[in-house]
Amino acid sequence: NSQMMRITFCINRNHLIARSWHNSSISKSVCISSRLSSNESSKVTERVECPSIASSLTPPQEVYTDKSIYDKEIETILKCNWQYAATTHHLRNVGSYVTGSFANEQYVIVNNSNPTATKVEKESTYTSTMSIGAYYNVCRHHASILLPENTHGSLVQADGSNPSMQKSIENFNRKSYGLLPIDNCLTLSDQLVFLRFETDATHSNFLGDLNHRLAPVFASMDQFGFTSALNRTLVHVKTATYHLSCNWKVFVENYLDGGYHVPFAHPGLTNQLSLDSYDIKCHDFGVSIQTCGSNATQSTKDGGDEQNVSTNKKKLPSTLSKSIAAKANPNTPNVDFSERVARGAVYAFIYPNFMINRYGPWLDVNYVIPTGIKSCQVKFDWFLEQSQFNEKGDAVQEFIEKSLNASDQVQKEDMILCDGVQKGIESSAYKRLRGRYAPQIETPLFQFHQIYSKHIGLNF
C-alpha cells in the first residue's frame, strides 16, 4: 500500500536515527540512542540500511534554472513560511522603524511602545512592553514605496496612518488608508522579528509554532555549554549582506552538507575545529543541527597544549584550500579564528532559508533572500556576549574586528564554492547525470530536499 507508513532506520554520524517516512517524505526524525562506539556502529550498519538516501539522486537541473519553478517557490514555500526580517537593535524608541524587502514584498517594521527594565530577585532582568507593528511599505494612494529600503529612523505616525492624505476626498477615513498591516508578525526573545506574508493551512500544520521548532536548537546550544542562546546578554554588533551568483537553494545546500566541504574550503576554520567530533541531528519541522567541538576543547580534555594539539585526522587538501582562501581574501586581513570559535560551534538550520549559529562568545543569524533564478542575497546579523565588553575593555574592538574578518573570510570562501556549483548545475554534464548523496553526513540536505519536493509538488 503506497499510503502505508513504514519505519526505516539508518546510521547517521555514529548515531542511530529512527525516521518515519510517508511516500518517501520525511515527517519525523528522532534520535533513539546515544553515541555508539565504532564497533557497535559497524555491527548495526550490517543489519540496517537507509535505502532512500542511499539510492536517491539530487534534484534535477530545472529546479535551479526554471523560472516557473522559481516563481512557485516564492509563492508556495517562502512567503508561506516565517521570514526573518530584522533585529530589534534599531527599534528601541517609540516610532523607530526599519525597512526591508523579501521577493516583491516591501515592508516597514515599527516600534509602537517602549521597553522597560525591572528588578527581580536583586538581578536586573529585561522585561519588554515593546509592541512591534509590521506594514507593507507601499503608499495606498498610487502604490509608491514610501521609505527607502534597508534603512532605519523615526516616524511621526507609529500606527501606519498617513497624515498627508487630502481632507477633501468624499467619504474618506484617513486611518483606513494608512499603511496596510502585515498580520503575521512575531518577535522572538525581543531580538529577532519574523514576518509571514501568506498563510497556507498545509504549511502551517506542517511547520507548527516557530518557538516550538526552535526549542531543540536552543537545547543543543545549552548542552554545548552556551548559557545564553538568545537573550539580552547578547549585543548586536553588525549587519552585512553578501551577494551571490547562484540559486538560493545552492547556498542552503552548501550549509547542509554535514561539514563535507569544510576541510576543502575553509582552512582557517578547519584548523580550529575537531572534525572527528562533528555530529548531525535532524528534527521535526525541517530543523537540523550540526555541532562540532574545537581543538582547544579537545586539547584541554586531553591535558595537551591548546596551541599545538590538533584532533583532525583528515589531511587538508592544501592546494585547493589555499586556492579558495587566496581568492576569498587576497590581502590576508587581520583575522582570529581561535578565540572566535573557542569551545566549539552549533550550526542550526530552520526550513526553508534561516540559519542560526553559536560559537565561542558569538551568535549570528543568516537568511537567504532569492533575488532571481540565479542570484540571491545572504544577510547576516552578529551578536556578541555582553561579558566580552566587560572582560576585554578597550581591547574588545580589536577582538570584534579580528573575529568579523574571520567570519567574512568564511563567507567569501562559501561564495566561491556556491558560484562554482551554480555553473556546474547549468552544464550539460549535470543535466545528463544528477548527483548522489553521502548517506552518513548529508541527511540534513536530504531532509531539505524531501520537504521541498513535497511543498513544491515535484517528485524527484
Residue, then its C-alpha position, 0 to 999 in steps of 0.5 A: n500500500s503506497q499510503m502505508m507508513r513504514i519505519t526505516f532506520c539508518i546510521n547517521r554520524n555514529h548515531l542511530i536515527a529512527r525516521s518515519w517516512h510517508n511516500s518517501s517524505i520525511s515527517k519525523s526524525v528522532c534520535i533513539s540512542s546515544r553515541l555508539s562506539s565504532n564497533e557497535s556502529s559497524k555491527v548495526t550498519e550490517r543489519v540496517e540500511c537507509p535505502s532512500i538516501a542511499s539510492s536517491l539522486t539530487p534534484p534535477q537541473e530545472v529546479y535551479t534554472d526554471k523560472s516557473i519553478y522559481d516563481k512557485e517557490i516564492e509563492t508556495i514555500l517562502k512567503c508561506n513560511w516565517q521570514y526573518a526580517a530584522t533585529t530589534h537593535h534599531l527599534r528601541n524608541v517609540g516610532s523607530y522603524v526599519t525597512g526591508s524587502f523579501a521577493n516583491e514584498q516591501y515592508v516597514i517594521v515599527n516600534n509602537s511602545n517602549p521597553t522597560a527594565t525591572k528588578v527581580e530577585k536583586e538581578s536586573t532582568y529585561t522585561s519588554t512592553m515593546s509592541i512591534g507593528a509590521y506594514y507593507n511599505v507601499c503608499r495606498h494612494h498610487a502604490s509608491i514605496l514610501l521609505p527607502e529600503n534597508t534603512h532605519g529612523s523615526l516616524v511621526q505616525a507609529d500606527g501606519s496612518n498617513p497624515s498627508m492624505q487630502k481632507s477633501i476626498e468624499n467619504f474618506n477615513r484617513k486611518s483606513y488608508g494608512l499603511l496596510p498591516i502585515d498580520n503575521c508578525l512575531t518577535l522572538s526573545d525581543q531580538l529577532v522579528f519574523l514576518r509571514f506574508e501568506t498563510d497556507a493551512t498545509h504549511s502551517n500544520f506542517l511547520g507548527d509554532l516557530n518557538h516550538r521548532l526552535a526549542p531543540v536548537f536552543a537545547s543543543m546550544d545549552q548542552f554545548g555549554f552556551t548559557s545564553a542562546l538568545n537573550r539580552t546578554l547578547v549585543h548586536v554588533k553588525t549587519a552585512t549582506y553578501h551577494l551571490s551568483c547562484n540559486w538560493k537553494v545552492f547556498v542552503e545546500n552548501y550549509l547542509d552538507g554535514g561539514y563535507h566541504v569544510p576541510f576543502a574550503h575553509p582552512g582557517l576554520t578547519n584548523q580550529l575545529s575537531l572534525d572527528s567530533y562533528d555530529i548531525k541531528c535532524h528534527d521535526f519541522g525541517v530543523s537540523i543541527q550540526t555541532c562540532g567541538s574545537n581543538a582547544t576543547q579537545s586539547t584541554k580534555d586531553g591535558g595537551d597544549e591548546q596551541n599545538v594539539s590538533t584532533n583532525k585526522k583528515k589531511l587538508p587538501s592544501t592546494l585547493s584550500k589555499s586556492i579558495a582562501a587566496k581568492a576569498n581574501p587576497n590581502t590576508p586581513n587581520v583575522d582570529f579564528s581561535e578565540r572566535v570559535a573557542r569551545g566549539a560551534v552549533y550550526a542550526f538550520i530552520y526550513p526553508n532559508f534561516m540559519i542560526n549559529r553559536y560559537g565561542p562568545w558569538l551568535d549570528v543569524n543568516y537568511v537567504i533572500p532569492t533575488g532571481i533564478k540565479s542570484c540571491q542575497v545572504k544577510f547576516d546579523w552578529f551578536l556578541e556576549q555582553s561579558q566580552f565588553n566587560e572582560k576585554g575593555d578597550a581591547v574588545q574592538e580589536f577582538i570584534e574586528k579580528s573575529l568579523n574578518a574571520s567570519d567574512q573570510v568564511q563567507k567569501e570562501d562559501m561564495i566561491l564554492c556556491d558560484g562554482v556549483q551554480k555553473g556546474i548545475e547549468s552544464s550539460a554534464y549535470k543535466r545528463l547525470r544528477g548527483r548522489y548523496a553521502p548517506q552518513i553526513e548529508t541527511p540534513l540536505f536530504q531532509f531539505h530536499q524531501i520537504y521541498s519536493k513535497h511543498i513544491g509538488l515535484n517528485f524527484 
